[in-house]
Amino acid sequence: LPESAEISFALGLAEIRAGRTSAALERLAGATRLAPDNAYYWYVYGLAQESSDLPAALSNLRTAYRLSSDPQFLYAACELGVRNADPSARRCLAELDGQVPPAAVQRLRDQVPP
């Protein structure tokens, strides 16, 4: 079979559902390599990396945001940073201000330790 971003992505999702994270990450990485401008592939890849490589996960979520300018991808990066007490979370939230409803940003800010 020829390499296909769509097939690699679909197989990555199937691997996630089957609980095979390592294989899923390989497939999702392949999808982003084959379709580097597909923000959604970067988004899913980033979410899948949370437990194995937080810096890469955050980077991939930011790549999704950079490619699309869709604030849902930036929100996902901020949420991941807050949930994992990443030092970049406060900067992310400042960037998120004005892009999503203020209450959504405040919910995340309330979870940031002092």
Secondary structure, 3 states (H helix, E strand, C coil): CCCCHHHHHHHHHHHHHCCCHHHHHHHHHHHHHHCCCCHHHHHHHHHHCCCCCHHHHHHHHHHHHHHHCCHHHHHHHHHHHHHCCCCCHHHHHHHHCCCCCHHHHHHHHCCCCC
